[in-house]
Amino acid sequence: MKRKIQSVITLSIAALLAACGGGGGSASSTVNLTGSAAKGILIGADVSAYEVVNGQVSSKALATAKTGSDGSYTLAIAPTSNPVIIKVLAGVGTKMKDESQVNSDGSFVEVTLADTLEMRSFVSSATESVSAQINPLTELAISLANQTKNGSDSLVGFTKEALLAGKQMAQKMAPTGTDPFADKPAANATEMTGLSVMMAGLVKAKNDDNTCNLQCQVTKLSENIAPVINSDGSASLDATAQNALQAKRNVLVTKAQTALSGSPAAAVATNTTVAPVVFEAVSAAKFEATTGMEAFLTAMRDGFKAAKDELTAADADLKSKYGNLSLASADGIGAVLGRMTDECLTASGFACSGAGWTSSSGGYTLTTTLSNGNKVSANLSGSKSTSGFDVTLSGMTVKSSADKNLFAIDKIQLAATGNEDKMNIVFEASVKAYDQTASSSKTASLTFSKTTIDYDYSTYNSTGKGTFSIKGGLTVEGNTGDKLVGSIEGSGVKLRNNTNNAIYYPSDMFFNSAKVSLEAVKQSSSLLSLSASATSKTADNPFVYQTSDNFETFSDTMELKVTNNVSLTMTQSLAAWQTLTKSMQITSGTSKVTLTGDWKLADAWTPDAWCDFAEGTANTFRCAKELSLKSAGNVYTATLKKSGSTVAGDIYKGDIKVGDIKNNIITVNGREVSLF
């Protein structure tokens, strides 16, 4: 089990370069529709959801809610495979953060709406929890769907094909690198994108024309544009309509650049780019597959961001609480234990003598001053015999020369029974660190639960084999409820090296099983947890290069969870000499993806595969020529291949290609998608 970890790192990098897939999971009685409502962010607006059946919008709301201070909403509805339209209604007096007015600190001016504003968005189905933003461009999509006709020039209603056609066109109208259905609204100038700039242009357009309020400006986006659903189910838009969309977008971006000139948002407005609106007919099935892929990636990105934000906030909080706690004065422990060994554990038994020792009830007390001026006081009791010793250190304090508490030990107990060939060692400890800030009462305690180490080397000389085991736990806890809890358990063998020219494994101790767990908790909320387990069967002769007749078999699993948003599970196993199997599963937000591969024996390393040195084998490698990427339920799949430092592969939903990975970049629907 002394394997290098570069194989795990290699797999991790590959997964992060290619993490993409689809949602999945068991059926639920309710699913959540989530998102944000914004022209700028709308605060306290009414949000409702309506099912679309056979192209008709139900008059009865599935659920209602109000937007929060960040414009967010959550609607719990029964699952449905039908489209669902989500509507936001901001009445007179609703607060809105106006991107066209930016304060010197980058915040948006909060305004009160003088007129009602209504906008809609949609999801093509809601069989599982899904998100959808609501903004003027999603309203454009709904309006275009309502204006969509068939080849006979008749309106088709709110069919899934019409809704998806409107969505395609709204996405084409959005500035480069943005998606109105997926991108959250900016809360300040720092977060602004081209989409936020375009929204600022709507307010500028309203201010420039006092005959057309904000609702009017939103409605004008879809005027005189009528998509057509073709006989094959794809949508098309004639050149005149495409040019009209492009002209409307360009006007809004130009107006925003004027409005934001000289503000903290001037740079992002100036750098907002727009590509020509060229609409390619794509079937509803393919477009739905690609947009589902985008939604998956958005959920994964949101999960990563939420975990990062929570960890960043926790780091700042913990530093403010414990940044001045110091264990630097723990050198007092070494001084006391050193003197205990030299001056108390004598050949005849347990008795302390020397400067600073005084006899006390049931033991001894040490009072001394260290070379750095810190003052140490400790109580010591115990016993020693030919079969072992049992010593307890308690009531130890370390103070500065000015009598400020620096460090304390409630208890350390160390006991051992047996002899050098067979022994049981028990260790327990509880120590405390103090905040070094003047007059602060903050502390942190460090507790080692009963930790045992057993070894039996009594047959080592005769058979060349002995055994050992360890089991214990650790808790670090502050006086404000934050803590770190861990445990360890393992066992193995000690083997004698009988090979004269041993060329590997200078150590003679080998773990056959191990379990480790660690969890960081901030006031009852788990921030980070790690668990790992491993089993192995040591090679018959672990001191030489491994071969097909002499190799270590093993199986490892590691799981890492970051807050409630992200988890990573990695496994690897070697049951047969030819193949090492590895797997990694990443869950972020509501998205899950699994990456697997087989590392097979190879005579040489190649840059066009993922290669590891075959443990202990001279000039032999194990390489994976391709990796399999699958989402939960195999909704999305990809086969990844490596060429030098780049990873590439096509992403499919069934037999529909929904994206690709080229030069380590994920592209869906012709747009590059970032996971971070």
N, C-alpha and C positions, 0 to 999 in steps of 0.2 A: 504493500500500500504506500510505497514511497514514490509514487508516480508524480511526474511534473504536471503542472496545471495548465501548460500552454494549450493543451487540447481543449479544455473547457473555455479558455479565452478565445481561441479560434472560433469555436461554435457560437460564442456570445456575439462576436463581431459580425459573423455572417448573419445571425438573426436580426441584429439591429440594422444591418444594411438592407435587410429584406423583409422586415416584419410587416406583413400584410395578410389579410384574410377576412373571414366573415364571422358574424355573431352566431350564436347557437344557444341551446339550453333547453330545459324542460318547459312545458307549457305552464302558463300562469293565469290566474283568474283575472288579473288586471295587468296592464302595461302602462308605462309612463310616456307621455309626450312632453318633451322638454325643449327649451330654447330660450330665445330672448326676443323682445319686441322693441323695435327701434326705427325711428327716422334719424334723430338721435334717440338715445335711451329714453323709453317711456316709463314713468314711475306711477304705479297705482292704476294702470289701465286695465280694463276688463278683457279677459281672454276666454274664448269658448271653442269647442271642437264639434264638428258636424260630420257624420258619416255620409259618404256619397254612394248611392245604390242605383245601379243602372243609369248612370249619368245624371241623376238628380240629387241635389243636396237636401238632406233631411232638415226639417224645420225645428226638430228637437235637439237640443244640445246634449252631447254625450257627457260633457263635464265643463265646469267653469272655474276660473281662478282670476287672481289679480297679479300683475307684474310686481316684482320686488324693486328695491332701490337701485338694482343693477339692470333692470329691465327683464329679468329672468322670469320664467313661468314653468309650472309643472301641472300637467293634467293627467289624472289616472282614469283610464277607460278600459272597457272590456276589449280583449284582442279581436281584431277584424282583418280580413284579407282585402277589404274594400279600401279605396282611398278615403282619407280623412282631411277635411279642410279645417284649418285653425285660423280663427279671426280675432284680431285685436281691435277694440273700440276705445279710443281715447277721447273722452268727453271734454267739453269746455272746462277749463281749470286744471286739466291734467298737467303734471310737470314733465318737462322734456329737457334733456341735455342737448344743447344746440352746438353741433360741430362747427358751424360757421362762425361762432363767437368763442374765441379761445383766450382765456386769461393769461397773464404773464407767467403764471406757474404751470401752464399747460392744461389746467382743468377747463372744462367746458362751462359756459354760462348756462345756468338753469333757468328756463323760461316757462311761462304758463301759456298753454294753448288757448287761443281766442276762439278757435273753431273746432268742430269735431273732426277727428282723423280716424279713418277705418282702413285697415290693411289685412291681407290674408296671406296664408301660406298653405302648404299641404304636404302630406306624406302619402306615397302610393299604396302603402298598406301599413298596418300596425299589429302584426302578429307577435311582435316583441317590442320592448322599449326602444324608442327612436327619437331623434332630435330634429327640429326644424326651426330655423330662424324666421322671423317675420319682419319684413322691411319693404320699402317701395318696390324693389326689384322682384321680390316674391309675389307682391300684389300684381306686378306686371305679368308674371307667369300665369296667375289665376285669370286675369282679364283676357290674356291672349287665348287661354284655353276656352273661355266663354265665347270667343270670337272665331274659334276654329271651325272650318267647314270641311265637308268631304268632297269627292270628285264631282258630285252633283250640285255643288254650291249650297248645300244645306248645313245648318249648324248641327254639330254632333253632340253638343252638351258636354257635361263634365266627365267624359270617359277618361279612363286611365291613359289612353293614347293622347288625348287632347291635353291633359294635365302635364304629361311628360314632355309633350311638344313645347308647351309654354315654358316649362322649366329649362329646356335646352336653350331656348331663345333668350331667356332672362340671364342665363349664365354667360351666353355669348356677349350680351350687352355690358356685363360687368367689366371693370378695368382688369388689366393683365394681372394674373396671379391671385385673383379673388374669387370667392364663390358666395353669392348672396344667401344660399340655402344652408351653408355650413359655417361661415365666418361669424364669430361673435362680434357685437358692436363694440367700438372703441369707447373706453371710459374716460380717456384723456388724450392729449396730443401725442404722447409717447406711443400709444397703442394704435394710432391711426394708420389705415391702409388706403389703397385707392378707392375701395368701396366707401369708406368713411368720407373721403374727399368728395365723391359723387353725391353723397347724402347732403353734404354742406352746400353743394351746388343747387339742390332743390330749394333750400331756404333762400338762397340768393335770388333764384328765379322768382320765388314768391314775393320777395321784397322789391324786385324790379318791376313787378306787375301787380298793382293793387286790385286788379279785377279778378285775379285767380289766386285763391288761397292755397294752402298746403295740400289739401285734399284734391283740389283742382289740378295742381302740378303733378301729383301722383297719377291721377286719371289720364292726363295728357300723354303719359309715357306710352300707352297702348293704343292711342288714337290712330285710325286708318291703317291698322296692321291686322291681317287675317291669315293665319297659318292654314295649311291644307293637309289633311290626313290622306295619304295615298292608299291605293288598294292593298299594298303589302304591309300596311300598318305604320309605315314610316311617315314622318312629317316633313313638309317642305315650306319654304318661304321665298317668294319671288325677289328679284334683285331690287325692285323699288322699295319693298318693305325692309329689306336688309339695310339699304342705304338710309331709310328713315330712322331705324333703330340706332344706327351709327351716328347720325347727325344729332339726335336727341342726347345721346351719351356725351358726345364731344362738347355740346353746349353746356351741359351740367358741369363737366370737368373744368372747362374754361371759366365759368362763373365762380366755381369754388376757388380756383387759383387766384382770382381777383379778390374774393372775400377774405381769403386767408393770408394774403400778402402782408408781410411784416409781422405775422404772428408766430408763435412757437411751432405751428403746423405748416409754415410756408414751404419748408424743404420737401416734406412728403407730398404736398400738393403739386409742387413743381415737378417732382419726379414721377408722378402718376402717369403711367403709359396706357395706351389703349390700342388694341389690335383691330384691324379691319373686321367687321362683322361678316363672316363667311359661314353660312349655315349649310351644313352637310346633312342630307337625309339619313337618319339613323333609326332603325326599328325601335319600337317601344321596349321590346324585350331586352335588346342590347343596352339601350340607354338606362333602363331600370337596373340592369346588372351592374353597369359602371357606376351609377350614382349610389347603389348600395355599397359598392366597394369604397367609394369616397366617404360615405357615412361611417363605415367601419374604421377607416383610417382616422377620421375626425374624432371618433370616440376614443381611439387608442391615444391620439395626441392629447386630447383633453385629460385623459387619465394620467399621462406622464406629467403634464403641466400641473394638475391638481396635486400630485404627489410631490413635485418639486416645490410648489408654493408652500405646501404644508410643512415640508422638511425645513425650508428656509425660515419660515416663521418660528418653527420650534427651535431651530438652532439659535436664532436671536434671543428667544425667550430663555433658553437654558443658559446661554452665556451670561445674560443679565442676572440670572439667579445664582449661578455657580462659578462664574468666571474668576472670582477671587478666592475660591476654595483652593487650599494648597495641601499637597501631600509631601511637600519638600522636607518637612520635619520628621518624616517617617524614618530618617536615619537613626532616630532613637531606638527603633525596634532592633536594628542590627547591633547597636551598641549593647543593649540589654541581653539579647540572645547570645551574643559573643561572650559576654561576661558570665552568663549562665553556664555555657558549655565549659569555659575555662575554670570557673571558680565554684560551681555548684555540683556538677556531675562528676564526682570523684570516684576513684576505684573502689572505695569502701561503701559508697551509697550517695545519698543526696544531702549535701550540706554546703551552705554558701559562706565564703570567707573572703575578706579583702576590703579595700576602702569603700565606704558607703553602704555596706551591708549591715543591717541590724536584724536581730531575731525578733519575729512577731508571732502572733498566735497562729499556729499551724504552718508557719513558713518563715519567709524572710522579706524584708523591705529594702529596696535599693534607692538611695537618693544620691544623685550625682549631677555634675555640670559638664556638658559636652564642650569640645574645643571651640564650637561656634557660639558659645555663651548660652545656649538653650539649656533649660533645667529639666531633668528627667526624674520622675518618681514612679516606682512600680512595685507590685507585690508578686512574690513568686512562691509557689508551693509545689510539692511533688514527691516522687519516690523513684528509686533506681535499684535494680537488682541485676543478677547475672542474666535474667531472661528478658530484660528490657527496662523501659522507663516510662513514667507518666508525669508530665510537668504542665502546670497551669500558670500563665502570666495574666494578671488581672489588675484593674485599677491603675493602669499606666497613664500618665499625663506627660505631655511635653509642652513647656511654656517658654516664652521668650524671656530675656533678661528683665523685661518690664512686666512680667507676669501675665502676658496675654496668652490665652489658650491657642495652641497651634495644632495639636494632634492628641488623640486619646485612644486607648485600647480598653474596651470593656473586658475582653477575654481572648486569650489565645491558648488553646490546649493542644499539646503534641504528645502522642503516646506511641510506643512501639513495643511489640512483643516478638520474641523469637531470637534468631541469630542471623549471621550474615548470609546464610543459605536459604532461610525461610523466615519471612517476617510479615507482620501486619502493622501498618502505620496508619494512625488516625489523626486528622488535623481539623480543628475548628477555630474560627476567629471572628471577632467583631470589633471593628475599629471605627474611628470617627475623625473627620477632617473639619476644620473651622474656617469660616470666611475671614480673610485677613484684613478686610476693610474695617476701619475703626468703628466701634460700637455696633457692628453687625452681629446678628444672632443666627445667621444662616449656617447650617451644617449639612454634611452628607455622611452617611454611614456605609461601611463596606462589611458585608457578612459572608463568610465562607461557611456554608452548612457542612455537616459532618462529611468529610472527604476521607475515603479510605484507599489505601494502596496496599495490595497484597502481592507478594511474589514468592515463588517456590523454586529455588534453584538447587534443591537437595540432590537431584539426579543429574544435574548438568555435567558434572565431571565424568560420570559413568556412561551417560547416554548422549551427551551433547545437546540436551534439550531441557529448558525450564519454562515456567509460565509466569505471567504477571497480569494484574488487573487494576483498574482505577475507577472510582465512582465518586462524584461530588457535585457541589453546586455553589453558585456565587450570586449575591444580591448587592447592588449599589443603590442606595435610596436617599433622596434629599428630604429635608423636613417640609417640603411643599407638595409631596405626593408623587414626584417623578422618580422612576426607578429603572434599573437595568437588571434583568434576571437571566441567569444562565445555568446550564448543567453540562456535565461531561460524563461519559461512561465508555469504557473500552477494555479490551483484553487482547492478549497476544502471547507470543512465544519468544524465548531467548534461545538462539541457536549458536552452536559453536562452528567456527569456520575451519573446516577440515581440508580446505583446498589450499595447496601450497602457493599457487599463483592466482589467488582470487583477484578479480579485476573490477568487481562491482560490489556495492553495498558494504562500506566500511563498518557500518553498524551491525550488531548482531541481535537487535530487538525488532520484532515485526508484529504490527497490529493485525489481528484477524477479524476484529469487529470494533466499531467505534460509533458513538452517537454524541452529537453536540447540539445544543439549542441555546439561543440567545434572543431576548426580547427587550426592546426599549419602550417604556411606557411613560407617557406624559399625562399626568393627572387622569388616570384610568383609560386613556386612549392610546392604543398601540400605534407607535410610530414606525417601528422597524422590527421584524422578527426574522430569525435565521434558524433553520434546522437542517441537519445533515446526518446521514447515516451511511455506513459502508461495511461491507463484509468482504473477506478475501480468503483464499486458500494459498498459503505460501508455496512457492516452487520447491521441488524436492531439494534442489541445491540453489539457494538464492544468491550465492556469492559469485556466480559466473554468468556469462551472457545467457539470456533465456532463449530457448528453442522450442520447437513443437513438442518435444518430449519433456521439457523442463521449463514451465512458465507459471506465473501467478494468475489465477482466475480471480475476478472481483466483480462487485456490483456496488455502485455509488448512487446516492440520491441527495440533492441539495435543493431546498426551497427557501426563497427570499421573498418577504412581503414588505412593501413600502406603503405605510398608512393603509387605507382601505381601497386604494386605487390601482396599485400595480403589484403583480406577483410574478416571480420567475422560478421555474422548476427545471432543474437539469439532472439528467441521469446518464450514466454510462456503464457499460458492462462488457466484460471479456469472458465468454464462456468457452470459446473455441479459439485456437491459436490464430486462425486465419483472419478473423473479423472482430473489430471493436465497434460496438453499436452505441451511438450517442443520440440524445433527444433533449430538446429544449422547448419549454412551453412558456409563453409570455401572455399574461392577462393584463390589460390596461383598460380601465373604464369598463365598458360592456363588451369589449372585443377580446378575442382569444386566438392565438395562433401557435401552431406546433411545428418545429423544425426537426427533422430526423435525418440521419445519415449513417452509412456503414463505412468504416475505415478499414480497407483491406490491405493485406501485405503487398508491398511494392519494393522493387530492388533499388529504386532511386527516388529522391525528392523531386517534385515537379512544381513549377509555379502555377500550373493550370489545374491544381487540385488542392484540397485542404489536407496537408500532410503533418503527421506527428512522427517523432522518432519512436520506433517500436521498442518499448521499455526493455532495456538491457540487452538488446540484440545488435550485434556489430553490423553497421552499415545497412540496416534494414529499416524500412519505414512502413507506416500504415497510412493510406491516403484515401480520401473520399472524392470521387470525381464529380459527384452531384449530390445535392441535398433536396429533400422533399419538404415542401412548405404547404401546410394545410390549416384552414380555419376550423373552428368548432363545427362538427357535423359535415366536414369536407365541403362546405358551401363554396369556398374559394380554394384553388390549388395552384401550385407553381413548382416547377423543377428548376433549381438554381444551378448554374455552372460558373466556374471561375476561370478567368484568363488573366494571369498576372495578378495585379492588385484589384481588379474589378470583378464584380459579381453581376450576372445577368440572368434573366429568365422571363418568360411570359406568364401572366396571371390569368386564370380562367375561372368562370363560373359555369360549371357543366362544360359545354363545348363552345361557350361564348368567351372570346378574349376580352377582358375588361381592363387590362393594363399591362405594363411591363416594367422590368427593372433593367436599366442600362447604365453602365458606368456608376453603379451603386446609387442611382437616383430612381425613385418610384414615379411613374407617370400613369395617370388615369384620365381618360377623356381628353387627352392632349395637354393636360396640365401637370406640372411637377407638384408632388405632394410631399410635404415635410412631416416627419413624425415628432419633431421637437420644436 
